[in-house]
């Protein structure tokens, strides 16, 4: 018997605000159409769509408030043995790690609910808890994250990038911390500018945050503690979660207009690739996404993050 397929699609245009986007509602409609051909049902029992579409009331459970988003995520991962798909298309941001969840004073990636001005943003730590830590046994989860600062949005331990020539590199948490330091040093060495100095300080803070968190994690494991926050954040759970994100943590993700239609650049590229090859490997998908965005002059660098170390060249997308 085939596993049950469930999907959660979140698209927020922030209509009427000074931070309005244009393509996010269209993104989830396009992905919903794609999922229909992949064997996902479009009933409310199997699919939840949250958006700020004018046809919905702000009191609706499908209005994309922080509460409704987290409740829908809890629904998505609640049943064992399911194939799960999550898309988020909207604003992404970063906030200071005031609760020292990683042992330092670094930065957390966030997604931005419609009610963020009142109730705040949803941090990467919360996303990991609700989507990865709480995921029922025997599930696989595929995430398409089309927003700014999305590289570490779910805090998965294995992070891959493709360069312009298609070479894929792995940045695990240790390597990622080192990469943040290198990027900060490159900004400083490139000539002093206030905006560069500020960006470099953020990168250095993020690197310090990674290394402190890892050190703390090792100490906790040596003491034999199980089920603690660090075990979840740094991959000991070994859940089969994979995420394609639209850009690195320090980048923005484009709201595009392609063939007269508003769309997120990452969502558009992903769907184009799936039309060309409905069964690509993870490696091929990452390479083609980078290539397609480059060809259309988008500077963002897509990333693939995984909860376990997988064979990118041999494993097909679990969608």
C-alpha positions as CSV (number, residue, x, y, z in Angstrom):
1,X,0.0,0.0,0.0
2,X,1.4,3.4,-1.0
3,X,2.1,5.8,1.8
4,X,-0.3,8.6,2.4
5,X,0.7,11.9,0.8
6,X,0.1,15.2,2.7
7,X,1.0,18.8,1.7
8,X,1.1,22.2,3.3
9,X,1.4,25.2,1.0
10,X,1.9,28.7,2.4
11,X,1.9,31.8,0.2
12,X,1.8,35.4,1.6
13,X,1.7,38.5,-0.5
14,X,1.3,40.9,2.5
15,X,-1.2,42.7,0.3
16,X,-1.7,46.4,1.2
17,X,1.4,46.6,3.4
18,X,4.6,48.5,2.5
19,X,6.3,45.1,2.3
20,X,3.9,43.7,-0.3
21,X,5.0,40.9,-2.6
22,X,3.3,39.8,-5.8
23,X,4.0,36.2,-6.6
24,X,3.6,34.2,-3.5
25,X,-0.1,33.3,-3.8
26,X,0.5,32.3,-7.4
27,X,3.5,30.2,-6.3
28,X,1.3,27.9,-4.1
29,X,-1.3,27.6,-6.8
30,X,1.3,26.5,-9.3
31,X,2.8,24.0,-6.8
32,X,-0.6,22.7,-6.0
33,X,-1.1,22.0,-9.7
34,X,2.3,20.2,-9.8
35,X,1.5,18.1,-6.8
36,X,-1.8,16.9,-8.3
37,X,0.2,15.2,-11.0
38,X,2.5,13.7,-8.4
39,X,-0.4,11.8,-6.7
40,X,-1.2,14.3,-3.9
41,X,-4.9,14.8,-3.2
42,X,-6.3,18.3,-3.0
43,X,-8.9,17.6,-0.4
44,X,-8.8,19.4,3.0
45,X,-8.0,16.1,4.5
46,X,-4.7,15.8,2.6
47,X,-3.7,19.4,1.7
48,X,-3.8,22.6,3.6
49,X,-3.2,26.0,1.8
50,X,-2.6,29.1,3.9
51,X,-2.6,32.5,2.2
52,X,-3.7,36.1,2.5
53,X,-6.0,35.7,-0.5
54,X,-8.8,38.4,-0.4
55,X,-11.4,35.6,-0.5
56,X,-10.3,34.5,3.0
57,X,-11.2,36.1,6.3
58,X,-8.4,37.1,8.7
59,X,-10.4,34.9,11.2
60,X,-10.1,31.9,9.0
61,X,-7.9,29.0,10.1
62,X,-6.3,29.3,6.6
63,X,-5.2,32.9,7.2
64,X,-1.3,32.7,7.5
65,X,-0.9,33.9,11.1
66,X,2.0,32.6,13.1
67,X,-0.4,30.5,15.1
68,X,-2.1,29.0,12.1
69,X,1.2,28.3,10.3
70,X,2.6,26.3,13.3
71,X,-0.7,24.5,13.8
72,X,-0.7,23.5,10.1
73,X,2.9,22.3,10.4
74,X,2.0,20.2,13.4
75,X,-0.8,18.7,11.4
76,X,1.5,17.9,8.5
77,X,4.0,15.9,10.5
78,X,1.6,14.2,12.9
79,X,1.0,10.8,11.3
80,X,3.6,8.1,10.8
81,X,4.6,6.6,7.5
82,X,3.6,9.6,5.3
83,X,5.2,11.3,2.3
84,X,5.1,15.1,3.1
85,X,5.6,18.2,1.1
86,X,5.9,21.8,2.4
87,X,6.2,25.0,0.5
88,X,6.7,28.4,2.0
89,X,6.6,31.5,-0.3
90,X,6.8,34.8,1.4
91,X,9.2,37.1,3.3
92,X,12.2,35.6,5.2
93,X,14.3,37.6,7.6
94,X,16.8,37.3,10.4
95,X,16.6,38.2,14.1
96,X,19.1,38.2,16.9
97,X,19.3,35.0,18.9
98,X,18.3,36.7,22.2
99,X,17.5,33.4,23.9
100,X,21.0,32.0,23.2
101,X,19.5,28.9,21.7
102,X,22.9,28.0,20.1
103,X,25.0,29.1,23.0
104,X,26.0,32.5,21.6
105,X,24.6,35.9,20.5
106,X,24.2,35.1,16.8
107,X,21.4,35.3,14.3
108,X,18.4,33.1,13.5
109,X,16.7,32.8,10.1
110,X,13.0,33.4,10.2
111,X,9.8,33.2,8.2
112,X,7.4,36.1,8.4
113,X,3.7,35.4,9.1
114,X,1.1,37.9,8.1
115,X,0.7,39.1,11.8
116,X,4.5,39.5,12.4
117,X,4.1,43.1,13.5
118,X,2.0,42.0,16.5
119,X,3.1,38.5,17.2
120,X,6.6,38.3,15.8
121,X,8.4,36.0,13.4
122,X,8.9,32.3,13.4
123,X,12.5,31.4,14.0
124,X,14.5,28.6,12.5
125,X,14.7,26.9,15.9
126,X,10.9,26.8,16.1
127,X,10.6,25.6,12.6
128,X,13.1,22.7,13.3
129,X,11.1,21.8,16.5
130,X,7.7,21.7,14.7
131,X,8.8,20.1,11.5
132,X,11.8,17.9,12.3
133,X,11.8,17.1,16.0
134,X,8.1,16.5,16.0
135,X,7.9,14.5,12.8
136,X,6.3,11.1,13.2
137,X,8.3,8.0,12.5
138,X,8.6,6.6,9.0
139,X,7.9,10.0,7.3
140,X,9.8,11.8,4.6
141,X,9.5,15.5,4.3
142,X,10.4,17.6,1.2
143,X,10.5,21.4,1.7
144,X,10.6,24.2,-0.9
145,X,11.5,27.4,0.9
146,X,11.2,30.5,-1.4
147,X,12.2,33.4,0.7
148,X,15.1,35.6,1.7
149,X,17.8,34.4,4.2
150,X,16.5,30.8,3.8
151,X,19.7,28.7,3.7
152,X,19.4,27.5,7.3
153,X,15.7,28.2,7.8
154,X,15.1,24.7,9.3
155,X,18.5,24.1,10.8
156,X,19.3,20.9,9.0
157,X,22.9,19.7,9.5
158,X,24.0,18.9,5.9
159,X,24.1,21.9,3.6
160,X,25.0,21.7,-0.1
161,X,25.7,24.4,-2.8
162,X,26.4,24.2,-6.5
163,X,28.8,26.6,-8.1
164,X,28.3,28.1,-11.6
165,X,30.1,25.1,-13.1
166,X,27.9,22.5,-11.4
167,X,30.4,21.4,-8.8
168,X,28.6,20.6,-5.5
169,X,30.2,21.2,-2.1
170,X,29.0,20.1,1.3
171,X,28.9,22.5,4.2
172,X,28.1,20.8,7.4
173,X,27.8,22.9,10.5
174,X,31.5,23.0,11.2
175,X,32.3,23.8,7.6
176,X,29.5,26.3,7.4
177,X,30.9,28.2,10.4
178,X,34.3,28.3,8.7
179,X,32.6,29.5,5.5
180,X,30.9,32.3,7.4
181,X,34.3,33.4,8.8
182,X,35.9,33.3,5.3
183,X,33.0,35.3,3.8
184,X,33.3,37.9,6.5
185,X,37.1,38.2,6.0
186,X,36.5,38.6,2.3
187,X,34.1,41.5,2.9
188,X,36.6,43.3,5.2
189,X,39.5,42.8,2.7
190,X,37.5,44.1,-0.2
191,X,37.7,47.7,1.0
192,X,35.9,49.4,3.9
193,X,32.3,50.4,3.5
194,X,29.7,50.8,6.3
195,X,27.3,48.3,4.7
196,X,30.1,45.8,4.2
197,X,31.3,46.1,7.7
198,X,27.9,45.6,9.1
199,X,27.4,42.5,6.9
200,X,30.8,41.1,7.9
201,X,30.0,41.6,11.6
202,X,26.7,39.6,11.1
203,X,28.6,36.8,9.4
204,X,31.2,36.7,12.2
205,X,28.5,36.6,14.8
206,X,26.8,33.8,12.9
207,X,30.1,31.8,12.8
208,X,30.7,32.3,16.5
209,X,27.2,31.2,17.1
210,X,27.7,28.0,15.1
211,X,30.9,27.0,16.9
212,X,29.7,27.8,20.4
213,X,26.6,25.8,19.7
214,X,28.5,22.8,18.4
215,X,30.9,22.9,21.4
216,X,27.9,22.9,23.7
217,X,26.3,20.1,21.8
218,X,29.4,18.0,22.2
219,X,29.5,18.7,26.0
220,X,25.9,17.7,26.3
221,X,26.4,14.4,24.4
222,X,29.4,13.5,26.5
223,X,27.3,13.9,29.6
224,X,24.9,11.3,28.1
225,X,21.9,13.6,27.8
226,X,19.3,12.6,25.3
227,X,16.5,14.6,23.7
228,X,18.0,18.0,24.4
229,X,17.7,21.1,22.2
230,X,21.2,20.6,20.7
231,X,20.5,17.1,19.7
232,X,17.7,18.3,17.6
233,X,19.4,21.3,16.1
234,X,22.6,19.5,15.0
235,X,21.3,16.5,13.3
236,X,21.3,13.6,15.9
237,X,17.7,13.0,15.0
238,X,18.6,11.7,11.5
239,X,15.2,12.5,10.0
240,X,14.7,12.2,6.3
241,X,14.0,15.9,5.7
242,X,15.3,17.6,2.6
243,X,14.9,21.3,1.7
244,X,15.6,23.4,-1.4
245,X,16.0,27.0,-0.4
246,X,16.1,30.0,-2.7
247,X,19.3,31.5,-1.4
248,X,22.1,31.6,1.1
249,X,21.4,32.9,4.6
250,X,23.0,36.3,3.7
251,X,21.0,36.7,0.5
252,X,17.6,37.9,-0.7
253,X,15.3,35.8,-2.9
254,X,13.7,37.4,-5.9
255,X,10.0,38.2,-6.5
256,X,10.0,37.8,-10.2
257,X,7.8,38.4,-13.3
258,X,8.3,35.7,-15.8
259,X,6.2,35.5,-19.0
260,X,3.9,38.1,-17.6
261,X,3.2,36.2,-14.3
262,X,4.4,37.1,-10.9
263,X,6.2,34.3,-9.2
264,X,9.1,33.5,-6.8
265,X,12.2,32.9,-8.8
266,X,13.1,29.7,-6.9
267,X,9.6,28.3,-7.2
268,X,9.6,29.0,-10.9
269,X,13.0,27.4,-11.5
270,X,12.0,24.3,-9.5
271,X,8.8,23.7,-11.4
272,X,10.6,24.2,-14.7
273,X,13.1,21.6,-13.8
274,X,10.4,19.1,-12.8
275,X,8.6,19.6,-16.1
276,X,11.9,18.8,-17.9
277,X,12.7,15.8,-15.8
278,X,10.0,14.5,-13.4
279,X,12.4,12.2,-11.6
280,X,15.7,14.0,-11.2
281,X,18.4,13.3,-8.6
282,X,19.0,15.7,-5.8
283,X,22.4,16.7,-7.3
284,X,20.9,17.4,-10.8
285,X,18.0,19.4,-9.3
286,X,20.5,21.6,-7.3
287,X,22.8,22.1,-10.4
288,X,19.9,22.9,-12.7
289,X,18.3,25.3,-10.3
290,X,21.6,27.3,-10.0
291,X,22.0,27.2,-13.8
292,X,18.5,28.4,-14.5
293,X,18.7,31.3,-12.0
294,X,22.1,32.3,-13.4
295,X,20.7,32.3,-17.0
296,X,17.9,34.6,-16.0
297,X,20.4,37.0,-14.1
298,X,19.2,36.2,-10.6
299,X,22.2,36.5,-8.2
300,X,20.7,34.3,-5.5
301,X,22.5,31.0,-4.8
302,X,20.1,28.1,-4.1
303,X,21.0,25.5,-1.5
304,X,20.0,22.0,-0.5
305,X,19.8,21.1,3.2
306,X,19.3,17.5,4.5
307,X,18.6,15.9,7.8
308,X,20.9,13.0,6.9
309,X,23.9,12.6,4.6
310,X,22.5,11.2,1.3
311,X,23.9,10.1,-2.0
312,X,23.0,13.2,-4.1
313,X,24.1,11.7,-7.4
314,X,22.1,8.5,-7.0
315,X,19.0,9.4,-4.9
316,X,15.9,10.7,-6.7
317,X,13.7,13.4,-5.2
318,X,11.3,12.1,-2.6
319,X,8.3,14.1,-3.7
